């Protein structure tokens, strides 16, 4: 029996272990595998790990008896570990690395990755002051020249991967002859074997070099040849260097430099996604906290209304109160019940939205739809906000904001691309040189024996190689090739267009810099207004509580009417709701303030390295380091 229980418990653990294993899988591109890897590696495909569909163990660790206990730090950690938008952006550095590999091979850049995804909004945004739209482009990737595989402007970049080619041909040919004096036969039969190989390499400063070797072995049925069979061979070296257009590593290596900048951009883009997701998740969480407070306030209001109804029924039964007061009290009970249902609906819908953000499979995760969230935090508004001078805040924001850093990097990449585009304005001037050493060897025929000097060609393959490497029969040439476009309109247009686009980007950077100043100032104003609104709502709620308490005492003494008590209850419920909304507004204003300053990650103690790995080492609320 004990063995059966042990076996059953292991079976129950299998799905959990599988989920944990899926969650722990690293995002990576596996190198090629197989035998003779040193030889076949360039021709094997790499393996990309499958997507991670399981949630981190933190989600299970925070769930007890069908309830998910959350604090703000837990929300941040779960959003980092499980949010799909963040997971999508984790692929951006891997994509950028592969495009860099392509650029190092001389290939054109590719547009890869997806834009930043904004997080979901709360169920009710009435009176909620979210971060204003800054107008900054938050989803732009690195610099390219188009979509898909990018169209290359400027001189074409040669392949920087070396190439080895080989050609082998076996041939048998029988050809009728019209002149037997030249061949000594009416049908010339030849058997030939041809072998050619060549190694070519390009360098980013514009040099191309090719080394090739070829030989041909021929045997014929004619006696009119001095050597038969015979072998010819040649070792050939060719070099060519661009001197004007396409000259220099700044031109031919521009894609590599641009893509290295794009690697920095992908890091900034991942940071932007983190900020957007964390801010959205915190806004959802604090709204859930406020909805929870609102539910409790509505329950208290319903209890008070029911108590008034019970008291009125007793007074009516005693004959000291008109029966109409029971009707008024019942109306207040039903109104309070309606307010409670609305508050509970908002809370449950907010739960669904938040669970979808904190889980990789959303509410489709097994058992998660039935789990109720229990927020453990209370909204606490500090006595005062320590806000530094506006100029200091703006300077810090300009230094931290990812959008500004990304725009500056993209401008630098524009200038790098401009170097290559400008090179296309120049004529094409190429210097080239070629050196070939030839050889010939074979079996000496009777006719060849009568010819002076032919005997030194007699021999096998060793004689052929000796002639080639001794350069007994050299050929060489050198020269220049000049191509001058007489109008060159396309190159001029490309350069002018790129300059105009760069000027536009410079203006956009200036505009974005101004927008950051506006964002910071608006965030400061929003924070101050949120505090003022909260303080006013707090004072209003306190006064309404005092008013209701006084009216209830008066009603007990028969000094006031039940209608006045009902009205005071309604006023208190409205004041409580306004206070809850004001508290939520303050949390949103604080989050928007951190966002405007670009310090969301610092305030929430988020490590970029941990976020990239999808594992947060901080301890969860219920204990245990994840």
N, C-alpha and C positions, 0 to 999 in steps of 0.2 A: 504493500500500500504506500509506503514511504517512497519507494522508487517511482511509483506512478505519479505521486505529487511532484517529485523533483522533475520528472520528465515534462509534466504539464506546465510547471513554472518556467522551464526553459523554452517551451514552445511559446508561451506568452511573452517572453522577453525578446523573441526573434524580431517581431515588427519594430519594437523600440530600438533594438540594436541596429536594424537596417536604417531606421530614420536617422539615428545618430551618425552612422557611417556616411550616409548621404550628406548630412550637414557638415561633416568634417572634411569632405573631399575638397582639396585645393583646386583653385582655378589655375590651370597650367596647360602648356602645349608640350606634349611628350615628344622627345626625340625619336627618330626612326629606330626600329628594332629589327634584328635579324642576323643571320650568319653573314660572314664576310662584310661586316658593317663598314669597315674602313674603305671598301671599294664601292659599295652600293649606296652609301648614305645619301649622296646628292640626288639619287633617283627614287628614293622612298618617301612616301607621304608621312607627315607627322600626325600624331593622334591628339585630338582635343578632348579633354575630360568632359563627360556628360554634365548637363546642368544639375545644380543642387536643388532638389525639390523638397527636402526635409527641413524642418525648423530646428533651431538650436535647442539644446537641452534646457536652456534657461526658461523657455515657455512652460515646459512640464514642471520645472522646479518651482515655479511661481504659482502653480495650480494646486489647490487643496480642496477636496470635497466639492468639486464642481464650481469652484470660485477661483478667479484669477486675481491675485492680489498685486496691485501695481503701485509704484511710486514713479515720480518723474525720471529719476535715473534709470529705472527699469525700462521705462518707455523708450528712452534714448538708446539703451543697449539692445533692446529687441528690434527697434527700427534699423539699427546698424546691421544686426545679424540676419534678420529675416525679410526685410523689405525688398520687394522685387525691383523697384526702381533703382535702389542702391546696387543690387546684384547685377543689373544690366550694365551700369557704369563701371563695375569691376572688370568688365571685359575690355574697356577702352585702352588701358596700358598694354594689354596683350596684343590688341589689334595694332596699336601704334608701333610696337616692337617689330611685328611682322612687316609692316609697311616700311620701317627703317631697313629691315633686311632686304626688302625689294629695292629700296633706293640705293643701297650699297652695291647692288648688282647692276646698277645703271638703269633700273626701271623707273617709269613715271609713278608719281604718287597716286594713291587711291584715297577717295573720300570714304572713311569708315566711321562707325560709331553712330550713336543716336543722341538727339538733343536732351537737355535737362527736362525731367518730368516734374511738373508741379504737383504737390500733394493734394489730397482731397480736402474739402471744406466741411465744417460742422453742419449738423442738421439745421440749426437756426443761426443765422448771422445777424439777427435784429439787434442793433445797437453795438455790435462787435466791431472793434476797430482793428482790422488786420493790417499787415505790412502793405503799404501802398505800392503800386506798381512803379518800380523805379525807372522803367523805360530802358534799362540796360539789357543788352542781348545776353541772355544767360545760357543759351543752348548752342552757341556756335562752336564748331570744332576748330581744328588747326587750319593753317593756310594751305590751300591747294589751288587748283586752276579749273575746277569744274566738278562734276559728279561722276560717280562710278570710277573708271580708270581715267585719270586726269589727262586732259589735252596738254601737251608740253609746248609751252611758248619758248621762243628763243632757239638756239642751236640744239639739235637733237643730241642727247647724251648717249654715248656709245656703251655697249654692254661692258661692264667691268669684271664680269666673270670670265676666266680663261676658257678657251674652246679647243678641244682636240678632235680632229676629223681624220677619217681613214677611208680609203677607197681601194678595193681589190677587184680585179676583172680578169677572167680567163676567156680566151677567144680562140676559136678555130675558124679560119677563113680559107676558102678555095675560090680563086678568081681566074677566069679565062683571060689569056693574054693575046693581044693583037700584034705584039712585036716580040718574037722569041729571041731576037738578038740581045735585048736588054736583060732578060731573065733566064734564057736558055731552056724554057719550058713553055708548053702551050697552056698550062694551068698552074698558076702559082699557089702553092699551099703554104700557109703560115700558121704557126701556133704561137700564141703570145700570152704572157702573164704580166699584168700591170699592178703595181702596188704604189699607193700614194698616201702620205700622212702629213698632217700640218698642225702646228700649234700656234694659236694666235692669242694675243693679249692686248688690252687697251689700258691706258692709265689716265687718271683724271686730269692731268695737265695737258692732254690732247695728243699723246703719242700712241701710235698703233704699230705693233711689231708682229711679224709672221715668220715662222721658221718652218720650212717644208722640205720633205725628202721624197723623191720618187725614183722608181726604177722600172724598167721594162725588159723582159726576157723574150727574145724572138727566135724562132727556129723556122727556116724556110726550106723548100725542096729545090732551090736553085743553087747551082755551082758557081754562079757569077758574083757571089759575095766574098769579100776578103775574110770575114769572120762569120761562122755559122755553126752552131747557134751563137748569139751574142747578147750581151746585156748592157743597156745604157742606164745611167743614173745621174742624179743632180741633187745637190744640197743648196737650198735657196733661202736667202734672208732678205726680207723687205721691211723697211721702216718708213713711216710717214708721220709728220708732225704739223698740226695746225698752228699757224703763226699769227693769224688775225682772228677771224671768227672761230669760236670754239677753243680758244687758247686759255689755258690756266685752270687750276683746280677751283677757283672761285666760280667759274662758269660750269664746268662739268661736274663739280661736287655740290652744286647748289641744292639739289633735292635732298642730299644727306643732311646738310645743315638745316634746311627747313624742317625735315622730319624730326630732327633732334629737338627743335623748338616745339614741334607738335607733341612730342613726348611730355614736355613741361605743360603744354596746354591740356593734355588729357588728365594730368594730375590735378590741375586747377578745376577742370570740369567735374572730376569726381568729388572734389571738395565742395563745389557748388551744389551738386546733387545731395551730398550729405547735409549741407546747411538747409536746403529746401525741404528735405525729408524730415530732418529732426525738428525743424521749426513747425512744419505741418503736424507732426505727431504730437508735439508738445501743445500746440493749439487745440488739437482734438482732446488731449488728455485733460487740460485745464477746463475746457468746456464740459467734459464729462463730470469733473469735480463740481463745477457750478450747477450742472443739472442735478447731481446727487443732492447738493445742498437745497436746491429748489424743491426737489421731491420731498425732503424732510420738512421744509417749511410748509408745503402744501398739505402734508399729512397733519401737521400741527394745526393748520387753519381748519381742516376738516374736523379734527377732534374738538376744537373750540366751538365750531358751528353746531356739532352734535350735542355738545354740552348745553349750549344755549337752547336748543330745541327741547332737550329733556327738562330743563328748568322751566321753560314756557308751558310745557304740558302740565307740569305740577301746579304752576300758578293758575292756569286756566281751570284745572280740576278743583282747585281751592276757591275759585270764583273771584280771584283778585286780579285777573288779567283777561283782556278781551281775546276771543278765540282767533281773531285775525293775526295775532302775534305768532301763533303756531304756523300759520301759512308763510309768514315772512321768514321765520326761522328755517322752515323746510326749504324754501327757495334758496336761502343761503347755503344750506347743506348740499343741495344739488349743484349749485354754482361752485362750491369748494370741491365736490367730487369731480366735476368737469375739469377744473384747474389741475387736480391731481392726476387725472388720466392723461392730460396733455403733457404734464411734466414727466410722468413715467414713460410715455411714448417717446419723448425727446431723448430720455436717458437710454432706452433700449436701442433706438436707432443709432444713437451716438456710439453705443457699445459695438454695434455691427461694423460701423465705419472704422473704428479704432482697431478692432480685431483684424480687419482686412489689411490694415497698414502694418500690423505687427506680426503677421503670419505670411509665410511664403505662398501658401495655397489659399489664403484668405479664410473665409468661413467654411470652405470645403474641407479644411483640416478636420480629421476625425475627432468628433466630440467637441470641437471648439464652438460650434453654433449654440450648444446648450450651456456653455460655460458663462457665468455671470461675472462681470468685472467689478472688483471692489477697490476703488481708489483709496489709497492710504494717506494721501496728502490733503492738507487744508490750504486754501488760498490765504496767504499771509502777506498783507501789504505793509512794507516797512514804514517806520515813522517818517522817514525822509529819504529822498533819492540824492545820492552823491553824484551830481552831474558836473564834470569838468567844463572848462570854457569851450565854447563852440569851435574855435579855431583848432584847439588841441584834438577835439573829437574828429574834426574833418581830416586833419593830417593823419591821424591813426587809421581812419576809414580808407583813405586813398592808398595807404601803405598795405592794408590788409585785404581789401576787396578783390576777390578773384577775378571779377569782370575787368577791372582796370589792369591787373597784371596780364590777363589774357590778351587784352587789346594791345598792350605794349609789345608783347611777344609777337603777335601777328603783324604788327607794323615792322618789326625787325625782319620777319620772314618776307614781307613784301619787298623790303630793300634787297634781301638776298636774291629773290626771284628777279628783281629789276636788273641785277648784274648780268644774268644770263640773257635777258631780253635785249639789253643794250648791246651785247656782243653780236646779236644778229644784224645790227646796223653795219657792221664792218664787212668788207669784201672777204671772200673765202680765198685764203692763200695757204697753200700746203707745200711743204718741202718733203721730198721723198728720195729714197736711195734703195738700190737693190744690188745684191752681190750673189752670184751663182757660181758654183764650182761643179764642173761636169766630169763624167767618166764614161769609158767604153771598154769593154773586155769581152773576149769570146774565144771560140776555138778557131785556130788558123786553118783556112782551106788551102787547097793546092794553088788556087789563083792568088790567094793572099801571100803565100810563101814567095811568090815572084815579085811582090811589091816592096819597095824599100820603105823601112820605117813601120811597117804593119806588125812586124814581129813583137814590138814592144807593147802592143795591145793584146797580145795573146795571154790568156790566163783566165782564172775563175773569178769568183765574187771578191776574193781578197784583193786581186789586182784592181778591180773597179773601185773599192773603198779606198785603196791606197792613192789612186789618182784623184779621187774627190777630196780627201783630207789633206793631200799635198798641194791642192789647188793647181794641178798641172794644166787644166783647161778652164781658166776663170772667165766670167763675164760680169760686168758691173755697169751700173748706170746711176745717174742722179739728176734731179731737176726740180722744177717748181711748177705748181699748178695754180693759176689765178683765175678766179671767177668774180666778175664785177657786175652786180645788178645795176642797170642804168637808171632805174627809178626808185626801186627799193621801197615801194609804198607800204607793203604789208608790214615790214619790220618797223618802219616809222610809225605806223598806226598802232602796232602792238606796244611800242615803247610809250607813245603818248597816252594810250588808253591805260596802261599800267600806272603811269605817273598820276593821271587824273583819279584813278581808283585809290591810289595811296593818299592823295590829298583829301579825298572823301573820308578815308579811314582816320587820318589825322584830325579832321574836323569832328568825326564821331567820337574819338578819344577825348577831345576837348569838351564835347557835349556830355559825354558820360562822366567826365570829371565834375562838370557843373551839376549833373544830376545827383552825384554822390553827395555833394554839398547840400542839395535840396533834401535828399533822403535823410541825412543826418539831422538837419534842422527840423524837418517834419517829425522825425522820430522823437526828438527832444520835446517838441510841442505836444505830440501825442501822449508822451509819458506824463507830462505835467497836467494835461487836461484829464487823463485817466485818473490821476491821483485826486484832482479837484472833484471830479465826478464821484469817485468813491467816497470821499469825505462827506460830500453833500448827501449821498445816498445813505451813508451810515448814520448821519445825524437825523435824517428824515425817518429812518426805521426806528431809531431810539425814541423819537418824539411820538411816532405812531403807537409804539408799545405803551408808552406812558399814557397816551390818550385813551387807548382801549382799556387799560387797567382802571383808569379813572371812571370811564363810562360804565364799566362792569360794576364798580363799587356803587356808583349812583343808581344803576339799575336795580341793584340788590336793595337799596334803600327806597326805591320807588321814586327817585328824583328825575330820572330820565326814562326814555321809551326804549323798547326793544329795537325799534327801527334805527335808533342812534347807535346802539351796540353793533347791529349788523353792518351799518355803514363804516363804523370804526374797524370792524374785522376786515372788511374789504380793503379799506385804506391801508391797513397793516400788511395784508397779503401783497398789495401792489408795491408797497415800500420794500418788503422783503425781496420780491422779485427784482426790483430795481437795484437793490444792494448786491444781489448775486450777480446780476448782469454787469454792474460796475466793477465787481471783483474780477470777473472774467475779462472785462475790457482792460483792466490793469495788467493782467498776465499777458494778454496779446500785445499790449503796448510795450511791455518789457521785452518780449521775444522779438518784436519788430525793431526795437532799439538795438538789441544785440546783432540782429541781422544787418541793420544799416551800418554798424561799425565793423562788420565782418569778423565778429568775435564769438559767434555762436558755438563753434567747436571748443574754444578755450573755456567759455563759461560752463559748458557741460562736460568738461574734462574728456574730450574725445581725442583719441590718438589716431592719426591718419594711417599709421602702419597697421594697427589693429583693425581699423575699418576696412582696409584693403583686403585683409585676410578673412574678414567676416567673423571675427571672434573677439569679444570684449572680455578682458580679464577681471574687470571689477566684480565685486561680490554682489549677489542678488539680495533682494530684501529678506527673503526667507532663509538666507545662508547658503554658503557654497560658492566657490569661485568657478565661473563658467569657463 
